[in-house]
Amino acid sequence: MNKKKVIFDCDIGCDDAVALIALLTCDDIEVEAITCVRGNIPVDDVVRNALKVSHLCGKDIPVYKGCSTAMVKGLIKGRESNTLMQTIHVEKDGKEILIHDPDFPLPLPERKVEDKHACSYLIERLKNAQEKIDICAVGPLTNIAMALRLEPEIVNNIGTIYIMGGGLYIGNRTPLAEANFYDDAEAAEIVLNSGANCLVCPIEACEDGATYTQNDIARIGELNNPVARFLEDELHGYIERCDILFGGGLESCCTYDYAAVAPLIDESVIKEKRRDIVHVDISGGMADGQMVIDRRGMFENESKVEVIYRMDAEKIHRILLDQLSKIS
């Protein structure tokens, strides 16, 4: 059977872990490599978590360390002070609380991170590809944008870039910007307008399809295998951390990154998508990092970007449960 070849580019926290596990347990998909980028957590933590999750799933996959900073954003002094920012860390009882777990409580495998930089790997692998390779990009798009800037022709060997990013009408990191696009707005603009086929899963579509309640998490735990138990603990921890950070007595969480990769496993999870002209604001003002969609319908035939608007939550939940149930 010819499996779909995939490169998983991530800033692996809790929802990235769900996405990666969903791909690693899918019989139709071969994850060739994991490339790591700074986003939710520092890139060295991303590398460690990626190695641990691969090992948990019984996979021996090369992991590449990528960019530790955004392309240019940090060069503009005061850029982050221009808008209302989401609280992403607090101190409680002398301990720093982050949205995502920087060190999964899993054994660290013997396999080490590869010597080659993630961007160098992406260029080499895509230049030499004999077939189209898909990319699942669930963190800031720095690695992919850098690779496309260095060798633009690699776009010809990319199948589809499955992107978790942007918001249709709202943001989370800021009032208008979703975290992945905000953290490296220039990279998002480059990738979305590189000529690559892109499928963007924004905040609203993710929440429509991949929100997990306490009951949903309990069903995962009932499978009672090592991977399911890990996800159960991580999702509970995710809710607890978000409740501390955002308040409101949260009883659910969204696995945003899993929503973004679910269409690669089964395209029918998409209920509605549109071909749109998409840009990302890089002005440094209140709208910095906002996904800007031209919905006038005048130029959509010129775009290679599709945006998901609605998803099938029942199918998305069922896919993960079915795949986790196969693990002994």
TORKOL-4160 file (C-alpha; in steps of 0.2 Angstrom, whole numbers, padded with zeros to 4 digits, m for minus):
328
<pt num="1" X="0000" Y="0000" Z="0000"/>
<pt num="2" X="0007" Y="0017" Z="m0005"/>
<pt num="3" X="0006" Y="0028" Z="0011"/>
<pt num="4" X="0005" Y="0047" Z="0011"/>
<pt num="5" X="0022" Y="0054" Z="0015"/>
<pt num="6" X="0021" Y="0068" Z="0028"/>
<pt num="7" X="0033" Y="0080" Z="0037"/>
<pt num="8" X="0026" Y="0086" Z="0054"/>
<pt num="9" X="0032" Y="0103" Z="0058"/>
<pt num="10" X="0027" Y="0108" Z="0076"/>
<pt num="11" X="0030" Y="0117" Z="0092"/>
<pt num="12" X="0024" Y="0102" Z="0102"/>
<pt num="13" X="0013" Y="0105" Z="0117"/>
<pt num="14" X="m0003" Y="0096" Z="0121"/>
<pt num="15" X="m0013" Y="0098" Z="0105"/>
<pt num="16" X="0002" Y="0095" Z="0094"/>
<pt num="17" X="0004" Y="0079" Z="0103"/>
<pt num="18" X="m0014" Y="0074" Z="0099"/>
<pt num="19" X="m0011" Y="0078" Z="0081"/>
<pt num="20" X="0006" Y="0069" Z="0080"/>
<pt num="21" X="m0001" Y="0053" Z="0088"/>
<pt num="22" X="m0016" Y="0053" Z="0076"/>
<pt num="23" X="m0004" Y="0053" Z="0062"/>
<pt num="24" X="0008" Y="0040" Z="0069"/>
<pt num="25" X="m0007" Y="0028" Z="0072"/>
<pt num="26" X="m0014" Y="0030" Z="0055"/>
<pt num="27" X="m0011" Y="0015" Z="0044"/>
<pt num="28" X="m0012" Y="0026" Z="0028"/>
<pt num="29" X="0001" Y="0039" Z="0033"/>
<pt num="30" X="0020" Y="0038" Z="0035"/>
<pt num="31" X="0028" Y="0052" Z="0045"/>
<pt num="32" X="0045" Y="0054" Z="0038"/>
<pt num="33" X="0052" Y="0067" Z="0050"/>
<pt num="34" X="0047" Y="0079" Z="0063"/>
<pt num="35" X="0054" Y="0097" Z="0062"/>
<pt num="36" X="0053" Y="0108" Z="0077"/>
<pt num="37" X="0051" Y="0126" Z="0079"/>
<pt num="38" X="0049" Y="0138" Z="0093"/>
<pt num="39" X="0031" Y="0143" Z="0097"/>
<pt num="40" X="0022" Y="0137" Z="0112"/>
<pt num="41" X="0038" Y="0132" Z="0120"/>
<pt num="42" X="0057" Y="0135" Z="0117"/>
<pt num="43" X="0063" Y="0124" Z="0102"/>
<pt num="44" X="0074" Y="0113" Z="0113"/>
<pt num="45" X="0059" Y="0108" Z="0123"/>
<pt num="46" X="0049" Y="0105" Z="0107"/>
<pt num="47" X="0063" Y="0093" Z="0102"/>
<pt num="48" X="0063" Y="0083" Z="0118"/>
<pt num="49" X="0044" Y="0082" Z="0118"/>
<pt num="50" X="0044" Y="0076" Z="0099"/>
<pt num="51" X="0057" Y="0062" Z="0103"/>
<pt num="52" X="0046" Y="0057" Z="0118"/>
<pt num="53" X="0030" Y="0056" Z="0109"/>
<pt num="54" X="0037" Y="0046" Z="0094"/>
<pt num="55" X="0045" Y="0034" Z="0106"/>
<pt num="56" X="0028" Y="0032" Z="0115"/>
<pt num="57" X="0020" Y="0027" Z="0099"/>
<pt num="58" X="0034" Y="0014" Z="0095"/>
<pt num="59" X="0041" Y="0024" Z="0081"/>
<pt num="60" X="0059" Y="0028" Z="0077"/>
<pt num="61" X="0057" Y="0045" Z="0067"/>
<pt num="62" X="0071" Y="0058" Z="0064"/>
<pt num="63" X="0068" Y="0074" Z="0073"/>
<pt num="64" X="0076" Y="0090" Z="0067"/>
<pt num="65" X="0079" Y="0106" Z="0077"/>
<pt num="66" X="0073" Y="0121" Z="0068"/>
<pt num="67" X="0072" Y="0140" Z="0071"/>
<pt num="68" X="0073" Y="0147" Z="0088"/>
<pt num="69" X="0066" Y="0164" Z="0084"/>
<pt num="70" X="0054" Y="0172" Z="0072"/>
<pt num="71" X="0061" Y="0178" Z="0055"/>
<pt num="72" X="0061" Y="0196" Z="0059"/>
<pt num="73" X="0048" Y="0200" Z="0072"/>
<pt num="74" X="0060" Y="0202" Z="0087"/>
<pt num="75" X="0070" Y="0215" Z="0077"/>
<pt num="76" X="0056" Y="0228" Z="0079"/>
<pt num="77" X="0057" Y="0235" Z="0097"/>
<pt num="78" X="0041" Y="0237" Z="0106"/>
<pt num="79" X="0031" Y="0228" Z="0093"/>
<pt num="80" X="0022" Y="0217" Z="0106"/>
<pt num="81" X="0016" Y="0232" Z="0116"/>
<pt num="82" X="0004" Y="0238" Z="0103"/>
<pt num="83" X="m0010" Y="0227" Z="0107"/>
<pt num="84" X="m0020" Y="0218" Z="0121"/>
<pt num="85" X="m0010" Y="0202" Z="0124"/>
<pt num="86" X="m0017" Y="0185" Z="0129"/>
<pt num="87" X="m0010" Y="0179" Z="0146"/>
<pt num="88" X="0001" Y="0164" Z="0142"/>
<pt num="89" X="0011" Y="0162" Z="0158"/>
<pt num="90" X="0008" Y="0166" Z="0177"/>
<pt num="91" X="0016" Y="0161" Z="0193"/>
<pt num="92" X="0006" Y="0151" Z="0206"/>
<pt num="93" X="0013" Y="0145" Z="0222"/>
<pt num="94" X="0031" Y="0149" Z="0216"/>
<pt num="95" X="0028" Y="0139" Z="0200"/>
<pt num="96" X="0027" Y="0145" Z="0182"/>
<pt num="97" X="0011" Y="0140" Z="0174"/>
<pt num="98" X="0011" Y="0139" Z="0155"/>
<pt num="99" X="m0003" Y="0134" Z="0142"/>
<pt num="100" X="0007" Y="0119" Z="0136"/>
<pt num="101" X="0018" Y="0106" Z="0145"/>
<pt num="102" X="0036" Y="0110" Z="0141"/>
<pt num="103" X="0042" Y="0093" Z="0147"/>
<pt num="104" X="0030" Y="0078" Z="0144"/>
<pt num="105" X="0031" Y="0065" Z="0158"/>
<pt num="106" X="0038" Y="0051" Z="0147"/>
<pt num="107" X="0054" Y="0042" Z="0145"/>
<pt num="108" X="0067" Y="0050" Z="0134"/>
<pt num="109" X="0072" Y="0038" Z="0121"/>
<pt num="110" X="0090" Y="0034" Z="0116"/>
<pt num="111" X="0087" Y="0042" Z="0099"/>
<pt num="112" X="0095" Y="0060" Z="0098"/>
<pt num="113" X="0090" Y="0075" Z="0088"/>
<pt num="114" X="0098" Y="0075" Z="0070"/>
<pt num="115" X="0113" Y="0086" Z="0067"/>
<pt num="116" X="0106" Y="0094" Z="0052"/>
<pt num="117" X="0095" Y="0110" Z="0054"/>
<pt num="118" X="0077" Y="0107" Z="0050"/>
<pt num="119" X="0077" Y="0120" Z="0036"/>
<pt num="120" X="0091" Y="0111" Z="0028"/>
<pt num="121" X="0082" Y="0095" Z="0029"/>
<pt num="122" X="0066" Y="0102" Z="0022"/>
<pt num="123" X="0076" Y="0109" Z="0007"/>
<pt num="124" X="0086" Y="0093" Z="0004"/>
<pt num="125" X="0071" Y="0081" Z="0006"/>
<pt num="126" X="0059" Y="0092" Z="m0005"/>
<pt num="127" X="0072" Y="0095" Z="m0019"/>
<pt num="128" X="0075" Y="0077" Z="m0021"/>
<pt num="129" X="0057" Y="0070" Z="m0019"/>
<pt num="130" X="0051" Y="0059" Z="m0032"/>
<pt num="131" X="0033" Y="0061" Z="m0027"/>
<pt num="132" X="0023" Y="0075" Z="m0018"/>
<pt num="133" X="0026" Y="0076" Z="0001"/>
<pt num="134" X="0013" Y="0084" Z="0012"/>
<pt num="135" X="0017" Y="0095" Z="0027"/>
<pt num="136" X="0007" Y="0097" Z="0043"/>
<pt num="137" X="0012" Y="0114" Z="0050"/>
<pt num="138" X="0005" Y="0116" Z="0067"/>
<pt num="139" X="0016" Y="0129" Z="0074"/>
<pt num="140" X="0023" Y="0146" Z="0068"/>
<pt num="141" X="0028" Y="0144" Z="0050"/>
<pt num="142" X="0046" Y="0150" Z="0052"/>
<pt num="143" X="0055" Y="0134" Z="0046"/>
<pt num="144" X="0044" Y="0132" Z="0031"/>
<pt num="145" X="0045" Y="0150" Z="0026"/>
<pt num="146" X="0064" Y="0150" Z="0028"/>
<pt num="147" X="0066" Y="0135" Z="0017"/>
<pt num="148" X="0054" Y="0142" Z="0004"/>
<pt num="149" X="0065" Y="0158" Z="0004"/>
<pt num="150" X="0081" Y="0149" Z="0002"/>
<pt num="151" X="0075" Y="0137" Z="m0012"/>
<pt num="152" X="0058" Y="0143" Z="m0019"/>
<pt num="153" X="0057" Y="0129" Z="m0031"/>
<pt num="154" X="0054" Y="0116" Z="m0018"/>
<pt num="155" X="0036" Y="0122" Z="m0018"/>
<pt num="156" X="0034" Y="0110" Z="m0034"/>
<pt num="157" X="0036" Y="0095" Z="m0023"/>
<pt num="158" X="0025" Y="0100" Z="m0009"/>
<pt num="159" X="0008" Y="0091" Z="m0010"/>
<pt num="160" X="m0003" Y="0101" Z="0003"/>
<pt num="161" X="0003" Y="0111" Z="0018"/>
<pt num="162" X="m0010" Y="0108" Z="0032"/>
<pt num="163" X="m0009" Y="0123" Z="0042"/>
<pt num="164" X="m0016" Y="0127" Z="0060"/>
<pt num="165" X="m0017" Y="0146" Z="0060"/>
<pt num="166" X="m0027" Y="0161" Z="0059"/>
<pt num="167" X="m0045" Y="0166" Z="0064"/>
<pt num="168" X="m0060" Y="0169" Z="0053"/>
<pt num="169" X="m0066" Y="0183" Z="0065"/>
<pt num="170" X="m0057" Y="0182" Z="0081"/>
<pt num="171" X="m0039" Y="0180" Z="0088"/>
<pt num="172" X="m0033" Y="0172" Z="0104"/>
<pt num="173" X="m0015" Y="0179" Z="0106"/>
<pt num="174" X="m0022" Y="0196" Z="0102"/>
<pt num="175" X="m0040" Y="0202" Z="0099"/>
<pt num="176" X="m0037" Y="0199" Z="0080"/>
<pt num="177" X="m0022" Y="0187" Z="0079"/>
<pt num="178" X="m0021" Y="0168" Z="0082"/>
<pt num="179" X="m0005" Y="0163" Z="0091"/>
<pt num="180" X="0004" Y="0153" Z="0077"/>
<pt num="181" X="0002" Y="0168" Z="0064"/>
<pt num="182" X="0005" Y="0181" Z="0077"/>
<pt num="183" X="0022" Y="0173" Z="0083"/>
<pt num="184" X="0029" Y="0174" Z="0065"/>
<pt num="185" X="0017" Y="0184" Z="0054"/>
<pt num="186" X="0030" Y="0187" Z="0041"/>
<pt num="187" X="0033" Y="0168" Z="0039"/>
<pt num="188" X="0014" Y="0165" Z="0038"/>
<pt num="189" X="0012" Y="0178" Z="0024"/>
<pt num="190" X="0027" Y="0170" Z="0014"/>
<pt num="191" X="0020" Y="0152" Z="0015"/>
<pt num="192" X="0002" Y="0157" Z="0011"/>
<pt num="193" X="0007" Y="0166" Z="m0004"/>
<pt num="194" X="0022" Y="0155" Z="m0010"/>
<pt num="195" X="0011" Y="0146" Z="m0023"/>
<pt num="196" X="0010" Y="0130" Z="m0012"/>
<pt num="197" X="m0007" Y="0122" Z="m0010"/>
<pt num="198" X="m0012" Y="0127" Z="0008"/>
<pt num="199" X="m0027" Y="0121" Z="0018"/>
<pt num="200" X="m0029" Y="0132" Z="0033"/>
<pt num="201" X="m0039" Y="0127" Z="0048"/>
<pt num="202" X="m0043" Y="0143" Z="0058"/>
<pt num="203" X="m0048" Y="0144" Z="0077"/>
<pt num="204" X="m0067" Y="0143" Z="0074"/>
<pt num="205" X="m0065" Y="0128" Z="0063"/>
<pt num="206" X="m0054" Y="0119" Z="0076"/>
<pt num="207" X="m0066" Y="0123" Z="0090"/>
<pt num="208" X="m0081" Y="0117" Z="0079"/>
<pt num="209" X="m0072" Y="0100" Z="0076"/>
<pt num="210" X="m0060" Y="0096" Z="0090"/>
<pt num="211" X="m0066" Y="0102" Z="0107"/>
<pt num="212" X="m0065" Y="0089" Z="0120"/>
<pt num="213" X="m0076" Y="0089" Z="0136"/>
<pt num="214" X="m0072" Y="0080" Z="0152"/>
<pt num="215" X="m0083" Y="0066" Z="0145"/>
<pt num="216" X="m0074" Y="0065" Z="0129"/>
<pt num="217" X="m0057" Y="0064" Z="0138"/>
<pt num="218" X="m0064" Y="0050" Z="0149"/>
<pt num="219" X="m0068" Y="0040" Z="0134"/>
<pt num="220" X="m0050" Y="0041" Z="0129"/>
<pt num="221" X="m0044" Y="0035" Z="0146"/>
<pt num="222" X="m0056" Y="0020" Z="0145"/>
<pt num="223" X="m0046" Y="0013" Z="0131"/>
<pt num="224" X="m0033" Y="0010" Z="0145"/>
<pt num="225" X="m0017" Y="0009" Z="0134"/>
<pt num="226" X="m0001" Y="0019" Z="0137"/>
<pt num="227" X="m0005" Y="0031" Z="0123"/>
<pt num="228" X="m0023" Y="0034" Z="0128"/>
<pt num="229" X="m0018" Y="0036" Z="0147"/>
<pt num="230" X="m0004" Y="0049" Z="0142"/>
<pt num="231" X="m0017" Y="0059" Z="0132"/>
<pt num="232" X="m0030" Y="0058" Z="0146"/>
<pt num="233" X="m0018" Y="0065" Z="0158"/>
<pt num="234" X="m0011" Y="0079" Z="0146"/>
<pt num="235" X="m0029" Y="0084" Z="0141"/>
<pt num="236" X="m0034" Y="0086" Z="0159"/>
<pt num="237" X="m0018" Y="0096" Z="0163"/>
<pt num="238" X="m0022" Y="0107" Z="0148"/>
<pt num="239" X="m0039" Y="0111" Z="0155"/>
<pt num="240" X="m0032" Y="0114" Z="0172"/>
<pt num="241" X="m0018" Y="0126" Z="0165"/>
<pt num="242" X="m0030" Y="0135" Z="0154"/>
<pt num="243" X="m0042" Y="0138" Z="0168"/>
<pt num="244" X="m0028" Y="0145" Z="0179"/>
<pt num="245" X="m0023" Y="0157" Z="0165"/>
<pt num="246" X="m0040" Y="0162" Z="0158"/>
<pt num="247" X="m0052" Y="0158" Z="0172"/>
<pt num="248" X="m0070" Y="0154" Z="0170"/>
<pt num="249" X="m0071" Y="0137" Z="0177"/>
<pt num="250" X="m0066" Y="0128" Z="0160"/>
<pt num="251" X="m0072" Y="0111" Z="0158"/>
<pt num="252" X="m0066" Y="0108" Z="0140"/>
<pt num="253" X="m0052" Y="0111" Z="0129"/>
<pt num="254" X="m0049" Y="0112" Z="0110"/>
<pt num="255" X="m0035" Y="0101" Z="0102"/>
<pt num="256" X="m0033" Y="0114" Z="0088"/>
<pt num="257" X="m0018" Y="0105" Z="0080"/>
<pt num="258" X="m0027" Y="0089" Z="0078"/>
<pt num="259" X="m0041" Y="0097" Z="0069"/>
<pt num="260" X="m0029" Y="0104" Z="0057"/>
<pt num="261" X="m0022" Y="0087" Z="0052"/>
<pt num="262" X="m0038" Y="0077" Z="0053"/>
<pt num="263" X="m0042" Y="0081" Z="0035"/>
<pt num="264" X="m0026" Y="0072" Z="0030"/>
<pt num="265" X="m0032" Y="0057" Z="0038"/>
<pt num="266" X="m0050" Y="0058" Z="0031"/>
<pt num="267" X="m0055" Y="0073" Z="0020"/>
<pt num="268" X="m0073" Y="0070" Z="0024"/>
<pt num="269" X="m0071" Y="0078" Z="0041"/>
<pt num="270" X="m0073" Y="0095" Z="0032"/>
<pt num="271" X="m0090" Y="0101" Z="0031"/>
<pt num="272" X="m0087" Y="0118" Z="0022"/>
<pt num="273" X="m0071" Y="0125" Z="0014"/>
<pt num="274" X="m0068" Y="0140" Z="0003"/>
<pt num="275" X="m0055" Y="0145" Z="m0009"/>
<pt num="276" X="m0050" Y="0162" Z="m0003"/>
<pt num="277" X="m0037" Y="0176" Z="m0006"/>
<pt num="278" X="m0027" Y="0176" Z="0011"/>
<pt num="279" X="m0014" Y="0187" Z="0018"/>
<pt num="280" X="m0007" Y="0190" Z="0035"/>
<pt num="281" X="m0005" Y="0208" Z="0043"/>
<pt num="282" X="0013" Y="0212" Z="0046"/>
<pt num="283" X="0010" Y="0230" Z="0051"/>
<pt num="284" X="0016" Y="0229" Z="0069"/>
<pt num="285" X="0000" Y="0238" Z="0075"/>
<pt num="286" X="m0016" Y="0232" Z="0083"/>
<pt num="287" X="m0020" Y="0220" Z="0069"/>
<pt num="288" X="m0002" Y="0212" Z="0068"/>
<pt num="289" X="m0003" Y="0194" Z="0064"/>
<pt num="290" X="m0021" Y="0194" Z="0059"/>
<pt num="291" X="m0027" Y="0183" Z="0044"/>
<pt num="292" X="m0035" Y="0194" Z="0031"/>
<pt num="293" X="m0047" Y="0185" Z="0019"/>
<pt num="294" X="m0054" Y="0193" Z="0004"/>
<pt num="295" X="m0072" Y="0186" Z="0003"/>
<pt num="296" X="m0078" Y="0197" Z="m0012"/>
<pt num="297" X="m0076" Y="0182" Z="m0023"/>
<pt num="298" X="m0067" Y="0192" Z="m0037"/>
<pt num="299" X="m0050" Y="0184" Z="m0037"/>
<pt num="300" X="m0052" Y="0167" Z="m0029"/>
<pt num="301" X="m0047" Y="0158" Z="m0044"/>
<pt num="302" X="m0030" Y="0165" Z="m0042"/>
<pt num="303" X="m0028" Y="0158" Z="m0025"/>
<pt num="304" X="m0020" Y="0141" Z="m0020"/>
<pt num="305" X="m0026" Y="0143" Z="m0002"/>
<pt num="306" X="m0042" Y="0134" Z="0005"/>
<pt num="307" X="m0049" Y="0139" Z="0022"/>
<pt num="308" X="m0060" Y="0127" Z="0032"/>
<pt num="309" X="m0076" Y="0135" Z="0039"/>
<pt num="310" X="m0085" Y="0120" Z="0047"/>
<pt num="311" X="m0080" Y="0103" Z="0053"/>
<pt num="312" X="m0088" Y="0086" Z="0058"/>
<pt num="313" X="m0084" Y="0084" Z="0076"/>
<pt num="314" X="m0092" Y="0067" Z="0077"/>
<pt num="315" X="m0080" Y="0060" Z="0064"/>
<pt num="316" X="m0065" Y="0069" Z="0071"/>
<pt num="317" X="m0068" Y="0062" Z="0088"/>
<pt num="318" X="m0071" Y="0044" Z="0081"/>
<pt num="319" X="m0055" Y="0044" Z="0071"/>
<pt num="320" X="m0045" Y="0047" Z="0086"/>
<pt num="321" X="m0054" Y="0034" Z="0097"/>
<pt num="322" X="m0053" Y="0021" Z="0083"/>
<pt num="323" X="m0035" Y="0023" Z="0080"/>
<pt num="324" X="m0031" Y="0023" Z="0099"/>
<pt num="325" X="m0041" Y="0008" Z="0101"/>
<pt num="326" X="m0029" Y="m0002" Z="0090"/>
<pt num="327" X="m0015" Y="0001" Z="0102"/>
<pt num="328" X="m0011" Y="m0014" Z="0114"/>
